[in-house]
Amino acid sequence: MEDHIAEELVTIITKEKKSRHEDAFERAFELTKAYAGSANAQASAIPFVFEKLFELFVTGKTRS
C-alpha cells in the first residue's frame, strides 16, 4: 500500500480529522464483510481483500 493511502486509512480509523476518502473506506469495509461471510472466504486473505479494495476506491487502480 502506498504511503499516502496508508495515511488516509489511519486518519479514517483514528478519526483525527475528516478524510475525503471515508466513502471509499465504507465501501471497501462493506465488500470485505460480504467476502468474510462467504463460504469460500479464507481468513488470511481478508486483510488483503480490504487493502486492495480501499486502494482501488481511492486511486481507481491497484498495484500488483
Secondary structure, DSSP 8 states (H G I E B T S, - for coil): --HHHHHHHHHHHHTSS--TTHHHHHHHHHHHHHHHTSTT--GGGHHHHHHHHHHHHHHSS---
